[in-house]
Amino acid sequence: MSQIILNVPNISCGHCVSSIESELSEVDGVTSVKGDAESKTVMVQWEAPASIESIRATLQEINYPAEP
Ligand SMILES: [Cu+2]
């Protein structure tokens, strides 16, 4: 299992966090998503077939791109 904490500057409130959590949870292989509105971060855990690339791509698609 892999885990990362991503900085997502576009997060502005709890609604953003809910959107991110529900969209990322649908990515095949993602096992856990926990966002935090105050720190504008998202903690993601995943296993195959998900990858950091697919997670970043999904965030980009929903207009919450993660910082490098
Ligand atoms: Cu919001």
PDB file of the backbone (N, CA, C, O) and the ligand in Angstrom, with CONECT records:
HET     CU  A 101       1
ATOM      1  N   MET A   1       0.844  -1.199   0.000  1.00  0.00           N
ATOM      2  CA  MET A   1       0.000   0.000   0.000  1.00  0.00           C
ATOM      3  C   MET A   1       0.878   1.246   0.000  1.00  0.00           C
ATOM      4  O   MET A   1       1.925   1.280   0.645  1.00  0.00           O
ATOM      5  N   SER A   2       0.443   2.258  -0.724  1.00  0.00           N
ATOM      6  CA  SER A   2       1.167   3.522  -0.773  1.00  0.00           C
ATOM      7  C   SER A   2       0.322   4.618  -0.157  1.00  0.00           C
ATOM      8  O   SER A   2      -0.906   4.530  -0.125  1.00  0.00           O
ATOM      9  N   GLN A   3       0.983   5.639   0.325  1.00  0.00           N
ATOM     10  CA  GLN A   3       0.279   6.754   0.956  1.00  0.00           C
ATOM     11  C   GLN A   3       1.011   8.048   0.630  1.00  0.00           C
ATOM     12  O   GLN A   3       2.239   8.083   0.560  1.00  0.00           O
ATOM     13  N   ILE A   4       0.229   9.120   0.430  1.00  0.00           N
ATOM     14  CA  ILE A   4       0.846  10.425   0.199  1.00  0.00           C
ATOM     15  C   ILE A   4      -0.073  11.500   0.757  1.00  0.00           C
ATOM     16  O   ILE A   4      -1.289  11.322   0.826  1.00  0.00           O
ATOM     17  N   ILE A   5       0.521  12.607   1.150  1.00  0.00           N
ATOM     18  CA  ILE A   5      -0.262  13.783   1.519  1.00  0.00           C
ATOM     19  C   ILE A   5      -0.006  14.842   0.458  1.00  0.00           C
ATOM     20  O   ILE A   5       1.124  15.295   0.274  1.00  0.00           O
ATOM     21  N   LEU A   6      -1.070  15.231  -0.238  1.00  0.00           N
ATOM     22  CA  LEU A   6      -0.948  16.176  -1.345  1.00  0.00           C
ATOM     23  C   LEU A   6      -1.440  17.554  -0.921  1.00  0.00           C
ATOM     24  O   LEU A   6      -2.425  17.671  -0.191  1.00  0.00           O
ATOM     25  N   ASN A   7      -0.754  18.597  -1.380  1.00  0.00           N
ATOM     26  CA  ASN A   7      -1.226  19.966  -1.194  1.00  0.00           C
ATOM     27  C   ASN A   7      -2.155  20.321  -2.342  1.00  0.00           C
ATOM     28  O   ASN A   7      -1.780  20.218  -3.510  1.00  0.00           O
ATOM     29  N   VAL A   8      -3.368  20.740  -2.006  1.00  0.00           N
ATOM     30  CA  VAL A   8      -4.368  21.082  -3.020  1.00  0.00           C
ATOM     31  C   VAL A   8      -4.870  22.500  -2.733  1.00  0.00           C
ATOM     32  O   VAL A   8      -5.826  22.687  -1.981  1.00  0.00           O
ATOM     33  N   PRO A   9      -4.217  23.493  -3.341  1.00  0.00           N
ATOM     34  CA  PRO A   9      -4.506  24.899  -3.010  1.00  0.00           C
ATOM     35  C   PRO A   9      -5.946  25.329  -3.284  1.00  0.00           C
ATOM     36  O   PRO A   9      -6.439  26.257  -2.643  1.00  0.00           O
ATOM     37  N   ASN A  10      -6.633  24.671  -4.228  1.00  0.00           N
ATOM     38  CA  ASN A  10      -8.000  25.064  -4.566  1.00  0.00           C
ATOM     39  C   ASN A  10      -9.029  24.698  -3.502  1.00  0.00           C
ATOM     40  O   ASN A  10     -10.183  25.114  -3.605  1.00  0.00           O
ATOM     41  N   ILE A  11      -8.652  23.951  -2.509  1.00  0.00           N
ATOM     42  CA  ILE A  11      -9.604  23.630  -1.439  1.00  0.00           C
ATOM     43  C   ILE A  11      -9.923  24.908  -0.667  1.00  0.00           C
ATOM     44  O   ILE A  11      -9.026  25.583  -0.162  1.00  0.00           O
ATOM     45  N   SER A  12     -11.232  25.233  -0.584  1.00  0.00           N
ATOM     46  CA  SER A  12     -11.587  26.429   0.169  1.00  0.00           C
ATOM     47  C   SER A  12     -12.575  26.154   1.294  1.00  0.00           C
ATOM     48  O   SER A  12     -12.759  26.997   2.171  1.00  0.00           O
ATOM     49  N   CYS A  13     -13.210  24.993   1.282  1.00  0.00           N
ATOM     50  CA  CYS A  13     -14.176  24.698   2.344  1.00  0.00           C
ATOM     51  C   CYS A  13     -14.435  23.202   2.418  1.00  0.00           C
ATOM     52  O   CYS A  13     -13.876  22.415   1.655  1.00  0.00           O
ATOM     53  N   GLY A  14     -15.288  22.835   3.346  1.00  0.00           N
ATOM     54  CA  GLY A  14     -15.595  21.429   3.543  1.00  0.00           C
ATOM     55  C   GLY A  14     -16.278  20.790   2.345  1.00  0.00           C
ATOM     56  O   GLY A  14     -16.175  19.582   2.128  1.00  0.00           O
ATOM     57  N   HIS A  15     -16.986  21.624   1.561  1.00  0.00           N
ATOM     58  CA  HIS A  15     -17.633  21.074   0.370  1.00  0.00           C
ATOM     59  C   HIS A  15     -16.600  20.591  -0.643  1.00  0.00           C
ATOM     60  O   HIS A  15     -16.771  19.544  -1.268  1.00  0.00           O
ATOM     61  N   CYS A  16     -15.540  21.358  -0.796  1.00  0.00           N
ATOM     62  CA  CYS A  16     -14.431  20.946  -1.672  1.00  0.00           C
ATOM     63  C   CYS A  16     -13.875  19.608  -1.205  1.00  0.00           C
ATOM     64  O   CYS A  16     -13.623  18.709  -2.006  1.00  0.00           O
ATOM     65  N   VAL A  17     -13.689  19.495   0.097  1.00  0.00           N
ATOM     66  CA  VAL A  17     -13.139  18.262   0.654  1.00  0.00           C
ATOM     67  C   VAL A  17     -14.065  17.083   0.354  1.00  0.00           C
ATOM     68  O   VAL A  17     -13.604  16.002  -0.014  1.00  0.00           O
ATOM     69  N   SER A  18     -15.388  17.298   0.515  1.00  0.00           N
ATOM     70  CA  SER A  18     -16.355  16.229   0.224  1.00  0.00           C
ATOM     71  C   SER A  18     -16.295  15.805  -1.229  1.00  0.00           C
ATOM     72  O   SER A  18     -16.326  14.612  -1.530  1.00  0.00           O
ATOM     73  N   SER A  19     -16.207  16.783  -2.148  1.00  0.00           N
ATOM     74  CA  SER A  19     -16.124  16.457  -3.578  1.00  0.00           C
ATOM     75  C   SER A  19     -14.885  15.620  -3.862  1.00  0.00           C
ATOM     76  O   SER A  19     -14.956  14.596  -4.542  1.00  0.00           O
ATOM     77  N   ILE A  20     -13.761  16.063  -3.340  1.00  0.00           N
ATOM     78  CA  ILE A  20     -12.506  15.351  -3.572  1.00  0.00           C
ATOM     79  C   ILE A  20     -12.584  13.939  -3.008  1.00  0.00           C
ATOM     80  O   ILE A  20     -12.182  12.978  -3.662  1.00  0.00           O
ATOM     81  N   GLU A  21     -13.102  13.821  -1.792  1.00  0.00           N
ATOM     82  CA  GLU A  21     -13.176  12.502  -1.165  1.00  0.00           C
ATOM     83  C   GLU A  21     -14.069  11.563  -1.968  1.00  0.00           C
ATOM     84  O   GLU A  21     -13.735  10.393  -2.156  1.00  0.00           O
ATOM     85  N   SER A  22     -15.215  12.078  -2.444  1.00  0.00           N
ATOM     86  CA  SER A  22     -16.119  11.165  -3.165  1.00  0.00           C
ATOM     87  C   SER A  22     -15.560  10.818  -4.549  1.00  0.00           C
ATOM     88  O   SER A  22     -15.688   9.678  -4.994  1.00  0.00           O
ATOM     89  N   GLU A  23     -14.941  11.788  -5.233  1.00  0.00           N
ATOM     90  CA  GLU A  23     -14.397  11.501  -6.576  1.00  0.00           C
ATOM     91  C   GLU A  23     -13.187  10.563  -6.490  1.00  0.00           C
ATOM     92  O   GLU A  23     -13.088   9.603  -7.254  1.00  0.00           O
ATOM     93  N   LEU A  24     -12.288  10.839  -5.577  1.00  0.00           N
ATOM     94  CA  LEU A  24     -11.082  10.001  -5.489  1.00  0.00           C
ATOM     95  C   LEU A  24     -11.405   8.596  -4.999  1.00  0.00           C
ATOM     96  O   LEU A  24     -10.745   7.628  -5.376  1.00  0.00           O
ATOM     97  N   SER A  25     -12.437   8.494  -4.149  1.00  0.00           N
ATOM     98  CA  SER A  25     -12.826   7.174  -3.648  1.00  0.00           C
ATOM     99  C   SER A  25     -13.286   6.262  -4.768  1.00  0.00           C
ATOM    100  O   SER A  25     -13.228   5.038  -4.648  1.00  0.00           O
ATOM    101  N   GLU A  26     -13.751   6.872  -5.876  1.00  0.00           N
ATOM    102  CA  GLU A  26     -14.242   6.072  -6.995  1.00  0.00           C
ATOM    103  C   GLU A  26     -13.122   5.540  -7.885  1.00  0.00           C
ATOM    104  O   GLU A  26     -13.358   4.683  -8.736  1.00  0.00           O
ATOM    105  N   VAL A  27     -11.910   6.045  -7.689  1.00  0.00           N
ATOM    106  CA  VAL A  27     -10.784   5.549  -8.486  1.00  0.00           C
ATOM    107  C   VAL A  27     -10.440   4.135  -8.032  1.00  0.00           C
ATOM    108  O   VAL A  27     -10.215   3.888  -6.847  1.00  0.00           O
ATOM    109  N   ASP A  28     -10.403   3.220  -8.984  1.00  0.00           N
ATOM    110  CA  ASP A  28     -10.147   1.819  -8.675  1.00  0.00           C
ATOM    111  C   ASP A  28      -8.781   1.668  -8.000  1.00  0.00           C
ATOM    112  O   ASP A  28      -7.761   2.055  -8.571  1.00  0.00           O
ATOM    113  N   GLY A  29      -8.758   1.117  -6.809  1.00  0.00           N
ATOM    114  CA  GLY A  29      -7.500   0.898  -6.097  1.00  0.00           C
ATOM    115  C   GLY A  29      -7.291   1.867  -4.952  1.00  0.00           C
ATOM    116  O   GLY A  29      -6.476   1.612  -4.065  1.00  0.00           O
ATOM    117  N   VAL A  30      -8.023   2.989  -4.960  1.00  0.00           N
ATOM    118  CA  VAL A  30      -7.901   3.942  -3.858  1.00  0.00           C
ATOM    119  C   VAL A  30      -8.638   3.380  -2.649  1.00  0.00           C
ATOM    120  O   VAL A  30      -9.816   3.034  -2.741  1.00  0.00           O
ATOM    121  N   THR A  31      -7.951   3.290  -1.526  1.00  0.00           N
ATOM    122  CA  THR A  31      -8.531   2.645  -0.346  1.00  0.00           C
ATOM    123  C   THR A  31      -8.942   3.643   0.730  1.00  0.00           C
ATOM    124  O   THR A  31      -9.795   3.336   1.563  1.00  0.00           O
ATOM    125  N   SER A  32      -8.341   4.839   0.721  1.00  0.00           N
ATOM    126  CA  SER A  32      -8.682   5.820   1.754  1.00  0.00           C
ATOM    127  C   SER A  32      -8.384   7.227   1.259  1.00  0.00           C
ATOM    128  O   SER A  32      -7.344   7.464   0.644  1.00  0.00           O
ATOM    129  N   VAL A  33      -9.294   8.164   1.526  1.00  0.00           N
ATOM    130  CA  VAL A  33      -9.094   9.572   1.182  1.00  0.00           C
ATOM    131  C   VAL A  33      -9.544  10.405   2.369  1.00  0.00           C
ATOM    132  O   VAL A  33     -10.678  10.282   2.831  1.00  0.00           O
ATOM    133  N   LYS A  34      -8.658  11.245   2.856  1.00  0.00           N
ATOM    134  CA  LYS A  34      -9.005  12.133   3.977  1.00  0.00           C
ATOM    135  C   LYS A  34      -8.512  13.536   3.651  1.00  0.00           C
ATOM    136  O   LYS A  34      -7.310  13.794   3.597  1.00  0.00           O
ATOM    137  N   GLY A  35      -9.479  14.450   3.432  1.00  0.00           N
ATOM    138  CA  GLY A  35      -9.101  15.818   3.129  1.00  0.00           C
ATOM    139  C   GLY A  35      -9.201  16.701   4.353  1.00  0.00           C
ATOM    140  O   GLY A  35      -9.929  16.399   5.298  1.00  0.00           O
ATOM    141  N   ASP A  36      -8.455  17.803   4.324  1.00  0.00           N
ATOM    142  CA  ASP A  36      -8.522  18.773   5.411  1.00  0.00           C
ATOM    143  C   ASP A  36      -8.596  20.176   4.828  1.00  0.00           C
ATOM    144  O   ASP A  36      -7.670  20.626   4.153  1.00  0.00           O
ATOM    145  N   ALA A  37      -9.712  20.869   5.093  1.00  0.00           N
ATOM    146  CA  ALA A  37      -9.938  22.176   4.479  1.00  0.00           C
ATOM    147  C   ALA A  37      -8.966  23.226   5.015  1.00  0.00           C
ATOM    148  O   ALA A  37      -8.525  24.103   4.273  1.00  0.00           O
ATOM    149  N   GLU A  38      -8.641  23.138   6.279  1.00  0.00           N
ATOM    150  CA  GLU A  38      -7.803  24.157   6.894  1.00  0.00           C
ATOM    151  C   GLU A  38      -6.381  24.138   6.342  1.00  0.00           C
ATOM    152  O   GLU A  38      -5.816  25.182   6.015  1.00  0.00           O
ATOM    153  N   SER A  39      -5.816  22.951   6.243  1.00  0.00           N
ATOM    154  CA  SER A  39      -4.428  22.850   5.739  1.00  0.00           C
ATOM    155  C   SER A  39      -4.387  22.689   4.223  1.00  0.00           C
ATOM    156  O   SER A  39      -3.306  22.678   3.634  1.00  0.00           O
ATOM    157  N   LYS A  40      -5.575  22.560   3.571  1.00  0.00           N
ATOM    158  CA  LYS A  40      -5.663  22.357   2.114  1.00  0.00           C
ATOM    159  C   LYS A  40      -4.823  21.163   1.673  1.00  0.00           C
ATOM    160  O   LYS A  40      -4.049  21.243   0.720  1.00  0.00           O
ATOM    161  N   THR A  41      -4.994  20.064   2.384  1.00  0.00           N
ATOM    162  CA  THR A  41      -4.259  18.843   2.055  1.00  0.00           C
ATOM    163  C   THR A  41      -5.228  17.678   1.907  1.00  0.00           C
ATOM    164  O   THR A  41      -6.335  17.689   2.444  1.00  0.00           O
ATOM    165  N   VAL A  42      -4.779  16.679   1.167  1.00  0.00           N
ATOM    166  CA  VAL A  42      -5.538  15.445   1.009  1.00  0.00           C
ATOM    167  C   VAL A  42      -4.583  14.278   1.221  1.00  0.00           C
ATOM    168  O   VAL A  42      -3.556  14.170   0.552  1.00  0.00           O
ATOM    169  N   MET A  43      -4.934  13.418   2.152  1.00  0.00           N
ATOM    170  CA  MET A  43      -4.152  12.222   2.395  1.00  0.00           C
ATOM    171  C   MET A  43      -4.818  11.069   1.636  1.00  0.00           C
ATOM    172  O   MET A  43      -6.004  10.799   1.821  1.00  0.00           O
ATOM    173  N   VAL A  44      -4.055  10.405   0.793  1.00  0.00           N
ATOM    174  CA  VAL A  44      -4.597   9.327  -0.029  1.00  0.00           C
ATOM    175  C   VAL A  44      -3.795   8.056   0.195  1.00  0.00           C
ATOM    176  O   VAL A  44      -2.565   8.076   0.239  1.00  0.00           O
ATOM    177  N   GLN A  45      -4.512   6.959   0.333  1.00  0.00           N
ATOM    178  CA  GLN A  45      -3.878   5.635   0.378  1.00  0.00           C
ATOM    179  C   GLN A  45      -4.410   4.843  -0.801  1.00  0.00           C
ATOM    180  O   GLN A  45      -5.592   4.920  -1.136  1.00  0.00           O
ATOM    181  N   TRP A  46      -3.522   4.080  -1.427  1.00  0.00           N
ATOM    182  CA  TRP A  46      -3.946   3.313  -2.588  1.00  0.00           C
ATOM    183  C   TRP A  46      -3.100   2.076  -2.781  1.00  0.00           C
ATOM    184  O   TRP A  46      -2.033   1.919  -2.189  1.00  0.00           O
ATOM    185  N   GLU A  47      -3.614   1.198  -3.633  1.00  0.00           N
ATOM    186  CA  GLU A  47      -2.851   0.050  -4.103  1.00  0.00           C
ATOM    187  C   GLU A  47      -3.193  -0.133  -5.574  1.00  0.00           C
ATOM    188  O   GLU A  47      -4.080   0.548  -6.089  1.00  0.00           O
ATOM    189  N   ALA A  48      -2.505  -1.039  -6.256  1.00  0.00           N
ATOM    190  CA  ALA A  48      -2.762  -1.275  -7.674  1.00  0.00           C
ATOM    191  C   ALA A  48      -4.235  -1.632  -7.860  1.00  0.00           C
ATOM    192  O   ALA A  48      -4.811  -2.307  -7.006  1.00  0.00           O
ATOM    193  N   PRO A  49      -4.860  -1.192  -8.964  1.00  0.00           N
ATOM    194  CA  PRO A  49      -4.272  -0.539 -10.131  1.00  0.00           C
ATOM    195  C   PRO A  49      -4.165   0.985 -10.029  1.00  0.00           C
ATOM    196  O   PRO A  49      -3.787   1.628 -11.009  1.00  0.00           O
ATOM    197  N   ALA A  50      -4.478   1.574  -8.895  1.00  0.00           N
ATOM    198  CA  ALA A  50      -4.325   3.036  -8.785  1.00  0.00           C
ATOM    199  C   ALA A  50      -2.838   3.374  -8.755  1.00  0.00           C
ATOM    200  O   ALA A  50      -2.000   2.529  -8.438  1.00  0.00           O
ATOM    201  N   SER A  51      -2.529   4.609  -9.088  1.00  0.00           N
ATOM    202  CA  SER A  51      -1.139   5.072  -9.056  1.00  0.00           C
ATOM    203  C   SER A  51      -1.162   6.554  -8.710  1.00  0.00           C
ATOM    204  O   SER A  51      -2.204   7.206  -8.784  1.00  0.00           O
ATOM    205  N   ILE A  52      -0.019   7.068  -8.337  1.00  0.00           N
ATOM    206  CA  ILE A  52       0.042   8.506  -8.041  1.00  0.00           C
ATOM    207  C   ILE A  52      -0.348   9.307  -9.279  1.00  0.00           C
ATOM    208  O   ILE A  52      -0.937  10.382  -9.171  1.00  0.00           O
ATOM    209  N   GLU A  53      -0.016   8.777 -10.454  1.00  0.00           N
ATOM    210  CA  GLU A  53      -0.377   9.485 -11.692  1.00  0.00           C
ATOM    211  C   GLU A  53      -1.894   9.528 -11.871  1.00  0.00           C
ATOM    212  O   GLU A  53      -2.447  10.570 -12.225  1.00  0.00           O
ATOM    213  N   SER A  54      -2.566   8.406 -11.630  1.00  0.00           N
ATOM    214  CA  SER A  54      -4.017   8.395 -11.819  1.00  0.00           C
ATOM    215  C   SER A  54      -4.705   9.264 -10.768  1.00  0.00           C
ATOM    216  O   SER A  54      -5.735   9.880 -11.043  1.00  0.00           O
ATOM    217  N   ILE A  55      -4.145   9.309  -9.589  1.00  0.00           N
ATOM    218  CA  ILE A  55      -4.720  10.147  -8.531  1.00  0.00           C
ATOM    219  C   ILE A  55      -4.570  11.623  -8.887  1.00  0.00           C
ATOM    220  O   ILE A  55      -5.519  12.399  -8.772  1.00  0.00           O
ATOM    221  N   ARG A  56      -3.375  12.000  -9.318  1.00  0.00           N
ATOM    222  CA  ARG A  56      -3.143  13.389  -9.723  1.00  0.00           C
ATOM    223  C   ARG A  56      -4.015  13.772 -10.931  1.00  0.00           C
ATOM    224  O   ARG A  56      -4.529  14.888 -11.013  1.00  0.00           O
ATOM    225  N   ALA A  57      -4.168  12.825 -11.858  1.00  0.00           N
ATOM    226  CA  ALA A  57      -4.984  13.105 -13.049  1.00  0.00           C
ATOM    227  C   ALA A  57      -6.443  13.329 -12.660  1.00  0.00           C
ATOM    228  O   ALA A  57      -7.105  14.211 -13.207  1.00  0.00           O
ATOM    229  N   THR A  58      -6.939  12.537 -11.725  1.00  0.00           N
ATOM    230  CA  THR A  58      -8.323  12.705 -11.279  1.00  0.00           C
ATOM    231  C   THR A  58      -8.502  14.057 -10.596  1.00  0.00           C
ATOM    232  O   THR A  58      -9.493  14.745 -10.838  1.00  0.00           O
ATOM    233  N   LEU A  59      -7.568  14.436  -9.760  1.00  0.00           N
ATOM    234  CA  LEU A  59      -7.654  15.743  -9.093  1.00  0.00           C
ATOM    235  C   LEU A  59      -7.646  16.873 -10.120  1.00  0.00           C
ATOM    236  O   LEU A  59      -8.373  17.856  -9.979  1.00  0.00           O
ATOM    237  N   GLN A  60      -6.832  16.726 -11.135  1.00  0.00           N
ATOM    238  CA  GLN A  60      -6.763  17.725 -12.202  1.00  0.00           C
ATOM    239  C   GLN A  60      -8.115  17.843 -12.910  1.00  0.00           C
ATOM    240  O   GLN A  60      -8.604  18.943 -13.170  1.00  0.00           O
ATOM    241  N   GLU A  61      -8.709  16.674 -13.216  1.00  0.00           N
ATOM    242  CA  GLU A  61      -9.987  16.634 -13.934  1.00  0.00           C
ATOM    243  C   GLU A  61     -11.100  17.344 -13.177  1.00  0.00           C
ATOM    244  O   GLU A  61     -11.960  17.977 -13.790  1.00  0.00           O
ATOM    245  N   ILE A  62     -11.094  17.247 -11.862  1.00  0.00           N
ATOM    246  CA  ILE A  62     -12.177  17.844 -11.086  1.00  0.00           C
ATOM    247  C   ILE A  62     -11.800  19.253 -10.586  1.00  0.00           C
ATOM    248  O   ILE A  62     -12.454  19.815  -9.708  1.00  0.00           O
ATOM    249  N   ASN A  63     -10.733  19.796 -11.171  1.00  0.00           N
ATOM    250  CA  ASN A  63     -10.290  21.165 -10.876  1.00  0.00           C
ATOM    251  C   ASN A  63      -9.751  21.376  -9.463  1.00  0.00           C
ATOM    252  O   ASN A  63      -9.861  22.457  -8.887  1.00  0.00           O
ATOM    253  N   TYR A  64      -9.171  20.318  -8.933  1.00  0.00           N
ATOM    254  CA  TYR A  64      -8.432  20.458  -7.694  1.00  0.00           C
ATOM    255  C   TYR A  64      -7.028  19.891  -7.886  1.00  0.00           C
ATOM    256  O   TYR A  64      -6.656  18.907  -7.246  1.00  0.00           O
ATOM    257  N   PRO A  65      -6.249  20.518  -8.773  1.00  0.00           N
ATOM    258  CA  PRO A  65      -4.917  19.965  -9.031  1.00  0.00           C
ATOM    259  C   PRO A  65      -4.039  20.011  -7.786  1.00  0.00           C
ATOM    260  O   PRO A  65      -4.095  20.958  -7.003  1.00  0.00           O
ATOM    261  N   ALA A  66      -3.233  18.979  -7.622  1.00  0.00           N
ATOM    262  CA  ALA A  66      -2.279  18.941  -6.503  1.00  0.00           C
ATOM    263  C   ALA A  66      -0.997  19.644  -6.913  1.00  0.00           C
ATOM    264  O   ALA A  66      -0.559  19.566  -8.061  1.00  0.00           O
ATOM    265  N   GLU A  67      -0.413  20.326  -5.953  1.00  0.00           N
ATOM    266  CA  GLU A  67       0.880  20.966  -6.211  1.00  0.00           C
ATOM    267  C   GLU A  67       1.937  19.885  -6.378  1.00  0.00           C
ATOM    268  O   GLU A  67       1.812  18.793  -5.826  1.00  0.00           O
ATOM    269  N   PRO A  68       2.981  20.195  -7.144  1.00  0.00           N
ATOM    270  CA  PRO A  68       4.041  19.212  -7.379  1.00  0.00           C
ATOM    271  C   PRO A  68       4.621  18.674  -6.065  1.00  0.00           C
ATOM    272  O   PRO A  68       5.524  17.837  -6.085  1.00  0.00           O
TER     273      PRO A  68
HETATM  274 CU    CU A 101     -15.348  24.450  -1.112  1.00  0.00          CU2+
END
